[in-house]
Amino acid sequence: MTTAPLTRDDCAALDAADPLAPLRDQFTLPPGVNYLDGNSLGVMPATAPARAQAVVQQEWGEGLIRSWNSAGWITLPQRVGDKIARLVGAAPGEVVVADSTSVNLFKVLSAALTLARRQAPGRRVILSERSNFPTDLYIAQSLAAQHGAELELVAPEQIAERLDERVAVLMLTQVNYRTGAMHDMAALTARAHAVGALTVWDLAHSAGAIPVDLNGAGADFAIGCGYKYLNGGPGAPAFVWAHARHAAHIEQPLSGWMGHASPFTFDTAYRPAAGMARYLCGTPSVIGMSVLECGVDTLLAAEPLGGMAALRAKSLALSDLVLAQVAARCAAHGLRSVTPAEHAHRGSQVSLACPPELDGYAVMQALIEQGVVGDFRAGDGTPEQPHLLRFGFTPLYTRFVDVHDAVTVLAQVLDTAAWRAPRFQHKAAVT
C-alpha cells in the first residue's frame, strides 16, 4: 500500500511542533528565497554584521595593534577551534582554525604520508575514491609526485577490499559532495589501521551537518570547511585536527611563524609549537575567524535542544520528505535520486540525477528565478556520472514547508518545460 505524500498543511504542522524551530531566528534569510544550498554556502548569522563591524571599527579602528592582546586576536585559532571540536568529537586543544581546506589538507596529508612511510618505507599508495572532491585529489596528486608515491582511485564499494600493506594513507571525504553518500568513518579507519595505513578525513560536508566522532572513530587526521554547514561566510577559514598520538611530534610541511614554539622571539631557526599550534602557518585572518565564530555559535545553540543528534534527526526527516515528494510528483520526468535511501549512508543533502533529455543546469536556473536555491553539478551525462541537481538541508533554518514548496516549484518547472527558456541556457562562472 502506498502512502499519500504529505500536504503543505501536514508540513506546516511538523514545523509548528519542531523544537528546533526557534533556531531559525539566528539567521538573516532574504524574503522570497527558499534556500536549499547550505551544503555550498551557509546562510548569514544575524550576529555576523555587528561582529564584523565591531572587529573593523572598534578592535582594528580604535584598538589597532593592541587588539592582538586586548581583543584576543592571537588566540582566535584555538578559541574557535575548541568550539568546532565540540561538533566533531574532538577534545579541547585538538582543533585549530587556519588557512583553507586545501592548504590544511596539504599539511595533514604530507604529515600522514611522511609518518606512514617512516614506519614502512615500502608503502607508496594514497588511496581515495574516484569521485572525491577535486581539490583533495589535486593536492594528493601534488604530494604523491613530491614523495615518490602514487594516488590510486577506486569506487566507494572497493575501498575496504583495496586496503593492504601497500597503502600509506586512506584519504576520504566523509560525505560525498556529489551524491551525499556517507562513509562509515569508524569501520574504514579500523580497516585502514588493521593493515598499517593512516587515515585523513575531509569533513567539509559533515561538520555541522551530521554527528562526527573523530576520537571515537580513532581517526588520524581531519580537515574541514568553515563556510558550508558552519555558516562562517564565503571563504571562511577552515579547520584542522590531528589525533593526540600524532599532534605532539609530527612536523607539518608549512612551517610558518605562527606555528613556531615562540613566534615573537623571531628566531631564525624553526622550532614547532606544542600540539596543534604547530599546524598554524601564517597570521590568522581575524575578521574571517571572528565571523566564523558567529556561525559556529549558531550550531552550539542547539546543544540544549539535543545538539547534533537532534539536528541529524531533523535533517533525515527533511531529506526523507524531499525523496518522497520527488518520487510522487516528479518521477514522470526521469529524475532519480543518487543519494542513499538508508539513513546510515546519507549525509544532509539529496542529489537528483537528470536524464539525458533534461538540461539540469537550466532547470536549476529556472528554480532559482522562482526563489528556490539549490545548485547544479555537472557530470559526463552517463548513468555512472550524471548531471545532478543538489539540495542541501540545514536543520537550523530549513523548514518542512520549505521542502514541500521547493518540490512544488520543481514539478511546475518540469511540467511546463519552463527550463527551456533561452535565458536559462547561459552558463555563469559559478554553477
C-alpha positions in Angstrom: 0.0 0.0 0.0 1.4 3.4 -0.9 1.2 6.4 1.4 0.0 9.7 0.0 2.6 12.4 0.1 2.4 15.0 2.8 0.4 18.1 2.1 1.7 21.6 2.8 -0.6 21.7 5.8 1.0 18.5 7.1 4.4 20.1 6.7 3.3 23.3 8.5 2.1 21.1 11.4 5.6 19.4 11.5 7.2 22.9 11.7 4.8 24.0 14.4 5.8 21.0 16.5 9.5 21.3 15.8 11.5 22.1 19.0 14.4 23.3 16.8 12.2 25.9 15.0 13.4 28.9 17.2 17.0 28.4 15.9 15.9 29.8 12.5 15.7 33.2 14.1 19.5 33.2 14.4 19.8 33.8 10.6 19.2 36.6 8.1 17.1 34.9 5.4 16.2 37.1 2.4 12.4 37.4 1.8 11.1 35.3 -1.1 14.1 32.9 -1.1 13.8 29.2 -0.3 17.4 28.4 0.4 18.5 24.8 0.0 22.2 25.3 -0.7 23.8 25.4 2.8 26.0 22.5 1.6 27.7 25.1 -0.6 27.4 28.3 1.4 25.6 28.7 4.7 23.2 31.5 5.4 24.5 34.6 7.2 24.1 34.5 11.0 22.1 37.6 12.3 25.0 38.4 14.6 27.7 38.4 11.9 27.3 42.0 10.6 27.6 43.6 14.0 30.5 41.3 14.9 32.4 42.2 11.7 31.7 45.9 12.3 33.0 45.7 15.8 36.2 44.0 14.7 36.7 46.6 12.0 35.6 49.8 13.7 36.5 49.2 17.4 39.1 46.4 17.5 41.0 47.4 14.4 40.0 51.1 14.0 40.5 52.1 17.6 42.5 49.3 19.2 44.9 48.9 16.3 47.8 46.6 17.0 46.9 46.4 20.7 43.9 44.3 19.8 46.1 41.2 19.3 46.3 41.2 23.1 43.3 43.2 24.3 40.7 41.7 21.9 42.2 38.2 22.0 43.0 38.1 18.3 46.1 36.0 18.9 44.1 33.1 20.4 41.3 33.1 17.8 42.5 29.9 16.1 42.4 28.0 19.3 39.2 29.6 20.7 37.1 28.9 17.6 38.9 25.6 17.2 37.7 24.5 20.6 34.1 25.3 19.7 34.3 23.3 16.5 35.8 20.5 18.5 32.5 20.1 20.3 30.8 19.4 16.9 33.3 16.8 15.6 34.1 14.6 18.6 37.5 16.2 19.4 38.9 17.4 22.8 39.8 20.9 23.7 43.1 21.9 22.2 42.9 19.4 19.4 41.4 21.7 16.7 42.8 24.9 15.3 41.3 27.2 12.7 43.7 28.2 9.9 44.0 28.7 6.2 41.8 26.9 3.7 40.7 23.3 3.4 43.1 22.8 0.5 46.1 24.2 2.5 45.2 22.2 5.6 44.8 19.0 3.6 48.3 19.6 2.2 49.6 19.9 5.8 48.0 16.7 7.2 48.3 14.6 4.1 52.0 15.4 3.9 52.4 14.6 7.7 50.4 11.3 7.3 52.4 10.2 4.3 55.7 11.0 5.9 54.7 9.2 9.1 53.4 6.1 7.3 56.5 5.8 5.1 58.8 6.3 8.0 57.2 3.3 9.7 57.1 1.2 6.5 59.2 2.7 3.6 57.6 0.4 1.1 54.2 1.9 1.3 53.6 4.1 -1.7 49.9 4.5 -2.2 47.5 7.2 -1.2 44.1 5.6 -1.6 40.9 7.6 -2.3 37.6 7.3 -4.1 37.2 8.3 -7.7 34.5 10.9 -7.0 36.3 12.6 -4.1 36.2 16.4 -4.3 38.7 17.6 -6.9 40.8 19.8 -4.7 41.5 16.8 -2.5 42.6 14.8 -5.5 44.7 17.7 -6.8 46.6 18.1 -3.5 47.1 14.3 -3.3 48.5 14.3 -6.9 50.9 17.0 -6.0 52.1 15.3 -2.8 52.4 11.9 -4.4 54.7 13.4 -7.0 56.8 15.1 -4.4 57.1 12.0 -2.2 57.6 9.4 -4.9 54.2 7.9 -4.1 51.1 7.3 -6.2 47.5 8.2 -5.9 45.1 5.3 -6.5 41.4 6.0 -7.1 38.7 3.3 -6.7 34.9 3.1 -6.5 33.5 3.6 -2.9 32.5 -0.1 -2.7 36.1 -1.2 -3.5 37.8 0.8 -0.7 37.8 -1.8 2.1 39.0 -4.6 -0.2 41.7 -2.5 -1.7 43.3 -1.6 1.7 46.5 -3.6 2.0 50.2 -3.3 3.1 51.0 -1.1 0.1 48.6 1.7 1.2 50.2 4.5 3.3 47.2 6.8 3.7 43.5 6.4 3.1 42.1 9.9 2.2 38.4 10.3 2.1 35.7 12.9 2.3 33.2 11.6 4.8 30.1 12.8 2.9 30.5 12.8 -0.9 29.9 16.2 -2.4 28.1 14.9 -5.5 25.9 12.2 -4.1 25.6 12.9 -0.4 26.6 9.3 0.3 28.3 8.9 3.7 31.2 6.6 4.6 31.4 4.7 7.9 34.4 6.5 9.4 34.9 4.1 12.3 34.8 1.0 10.2 37.0 2.3 7.4 39.5 3.7 9.9 39.7 0.4 11.7 40.2 -1.4 8.4 43.0 1.0 7.4 44.7 0.6 10.8 44.5 -3.2 10.5 46.8 -3.1 7.5 49.0 -0.4 9.0 47.7 2.6 7.0 46.7 6.0 8.3 43.5 8.0 7.6 42.8 11.6 6.6 39.2 12.7 6.6 37.7 15.7 4.9 34.7 16.9 6.9 33.6 19.6 4.5 30.1 18.1 4.1 29.8 16.6 7.5 31.0 19.1 10.2 27.9 20.8 11.4 25.6 18.6 9.3 25.9 15.1 11.0 27.3 13.9 14.3 31.1 13.3 13.9 33.2 11.5 16.4 36.9 11.8 15.4 38.3 10.4 18.6 35.7 7.7 18.9 36.5 6.5 15.4 40.2 6.6 16.2 40.9 8.7 13.1 44.4 10.1 12.5 43.9 13.5 10.8 41.0 15.6 9.6 40.3 18.9 8.0 37.1 20.8 7.3 35.4 23.8 5.8 34.1 26.9 7.6 31.6 28.3 5.1 29.2 25.4 4.5 27.3 24.0 7.4 29.3 26.0 9.9 27.9 29.2 8.4 31.1 31.2 8.5 30.7 33.2 5.3 32.2 33.0 1.8 35.9 32.0 2.0 35.7 31.5 5.8 38.9 30.0 7.4 39.0 26.2 7.6 40.0 23.9 10.5 42.4 21.1 11.1 42.7 18.3 13.6 45.2 15.6 14.4 44.8 12.8 16.9 46.8 13.4 20.1 49.0 10.5 19.3 50.3 12.4 16.3 49.9 16.1 17.1 52.8 16.3 19.5 55.6 15.0 17.3 54.6 15.4 13.6 56.1 18.4 11.8 53.8 19.7 9.2 55.5 21.0 6.0 54.3 24.6 6.0 56.5 25.8 8.9 55.3 29.4 9.2 55.9 31.7 12.0 52.6 31.2 13.8 53.4 27.5 14.1 56.7 28.3 15.9 57.2 27.5 19.5 57.8 31.1 20.3 56.8 33.4 17.3 57.8 36.6 18.9 61.3 35.7 19.7 61.9 35.9 15.9 64.4 33.0 15.9 65.9 32.3 12.5 65.6 28.5 13.0 62.1 26.9 13.2 61.0 25.1 16.3 57.5 23.6 16.1 55.0 24.7 18.7 53.5 22.2 21.1 50.5 20.2 19.9 48.1 21.5 17.3 49.6 25.0 17.4 52.2 23.7 15.0 49.5 23.3 12.4 49.2 27.1 12.2 51.2 28.8 9.5 50.7 32.5 8.7 48.9 35.3 10.6 45.3 34.5 11.5 42.5 36.0 9.4 41.0 38.0 12.2 37.9 39.3 10.5 37.1 35.9 8.9 37.7 34.0 12.1 35.5 36.4 14.1 32.6 35.9 11.7 33.1 32.2 11.6 32.8 32.1 15.3 29.3 33.6 14.9 28.4 30.7 12.5 29.8 28.0 14.9 27.8 29.6 17.7 24.5 29.0 15.8 25.2 25.3 16.0 26.2 25.3 19.6 22.9 27.0 20.3 21.3 23.6 19.5 23.1 21.9 22.4 20.3 22.5 25.0 17.8 21.1 22.4 19.7 17.9 21.7 22.7 19.1 19.8 23.9 17.4 16.7 21.8 14.3 17.4 18.6 16.5 17.2 19.9 18.3 14.1 20.7 14.9 12.5 17.2 13.6 13.2 15.6 16.6 11.5 18.0 16.5 8.6 17.0 12.9 7.9 13.3 13.8 8.2 13.8 16.7 5.7 15.6 14.6 3.2 13.1 11.7 3.6 10.4 14.2 2.8 12.1 15.5 -0.4 12.8 12.0 -1.6 9.1 11.0 -1.1 7.8 14.3 -2.7 10.1 14.0 -5.7 9.1 10.3 -6.2 5.4 11.2 -6.1 5.5 14.5 -8.1 8.4 14.4 -10.5 9.1 10.8 -11.4 7.5 11.2 -14.8 10.3 13.4 -15.9 13.0 10.8 -15.2 14.6 12.4 -12.2 16.2 9.8 -9.9 17.9 10.1 -6.6 21.6 9.1 -6.4 21.6 9.7 -2.6 21.3 6.6 -0.5 17.9 5.9 1.0 19.5 4.3 4.1 19.9 6.8 6.9 23.3 5.3 7.9 24.7 6.0 4.5 23.2 9.5 3.8 24.6 13.0 4.6 22.5 16.1 4.8 21.7 16.6 1.1 19.8 15.0 -1.8 21.2 14.8 -5.3 18.9 14.1 -8.2 20.3 12.7 -11.5 18.9 14.2 -14.7 18.1 12.1 -17.7 19.9 13.0 -20.9 16.9 14.9 -22.3 16.8 17.2 -19.3 19.2 20.2 -19.0 19.9 20.1 -15.3 21.7 23.5 -15.3 18.7 25.2 -17.0 16.3 23.5 -14.6 18.3 24.9 -11.6 18.4 28.4 -13.1 14.6 28.2 -13.5 14.2 27.2 -9.9 16.5 30.0 -8.7 14.5 32.5 -10.7 11.4 31.4 -8.7 13.3 31.7 -5.4 14.3 28.0 -4.8 18.1 28.0 -4.5 20.0 24.7 -4.9 22.9 24.1 -7.2 24.0 22.1 -10.2 27.0 19.7 -10.5 27.9 18.6 -14.0 28.9 15.0 -14.8 29.6 13.5 -18.2 25.9 12.7 -18.8 26.4 8.9 -18.4 24.4 6.8 -15.9 27.6 6.5 -13.9 28.3 10.2 -13.9 25.0 12.0 -14.4 24.4 15.7 -14.2 23.0 16.5 -10.8 20.6 18.9 -9.1 21.8 19.2 -5.5 19.7 20.3 -2.5 21.3 20.7 1.0 19.3 20.7 4.2 20.4 22.8 7.2 18.1 21.9 10.1 18.9 25.1 11.9 16.9 27.1 9.3 15.3 24.7 6.8 11.6 24.0 7.4 9.4 21.2 6.2 7.2 23.7 4.3 10.4 24.8 2.5 10.9 21.3 1.2 7.3 21.0 0.1 7.3 24.3 -1.6 10.6 23.6 -3.4 9.3 20.4 -4.9 6.1 22.2 -5.9 8.2 24.7 -7.9 10.4 21.9 -9.3 7.3 20.0 -10.5 6.0 23.1 -12.2 9.3 23.9 -13.9 9.3 20.3 -15.3 5.6 20.1 -16.2 5.6 23.4 -18.1 9.2 22.9 -19.5 9.9 26.4 -18.3 13.6 25.5 -18.2 13.7 25.6 -22.0 13.5 29.4 -22.0 16.7 30.9 -23.6 17.6 32.9 -20.6 18.3 29.7 -18.6 20.7 28.4 -21.1 23.6 30.8 -20.5 26.1 29.3 -18.0 27.6 31.6 -15.4 31.1 31.1 -14.0 29.7 29.5 -10.8 27.1 26.8 -11.1 
